[in-house]
Amino acid sequence: MLPKQIRVITICIIRKGESILVFEDVDKVTNKTYYRPLGGGIEFGEPAIEALLREFKEELDAELINLRYMETLENIFISDGKAGHQIVMVYEGDFSDKSFYNKDVIIGQEDNGENFKALWMPIADFQARKFPLYPDGLLELL
């Protein structure tokens, strides 16, 4: 991310019972693990919902259905020692391929070729503050 630039992203809440699908990452400075629903950047001229469909196709080779807009959140944060600012368009939806719901861990691939781990995490763990869920304000939507 360029300094002093606001990034617009879109994410999708996918539920399995009382859990949601999130990717797991570790802050390289604080060494703390955190979680966020999957999604990614919206390109210039691209509607948010199309960006969401593209990101899931690129990263997981997955298609989404039943997409519903929830809310837009503003996220100002420090990650890996750097300040960030995002406008986050939040959707809720489902996988069209139901086999994704049977996987405990889903390995995805970022644009840069790095793999990431997505897993089903109980919403109650985030509500109990056992693990951080980003962006801020998302937990209240759940």
ABEGO torsion letter per residue (X at the ends): XBBGBBBBBBBBBBBBEABBBBBBBBBAAAGBBBBBBBEEBBBBGBBAAAAAAAAAAAAAGBBBBGBBBABBBBBBBBBGGBBBBBBBBBBBBBBABAAAAABABBBBBBAAGBBBBBBBBBAAAAAAGABBBOBBGAAAAX
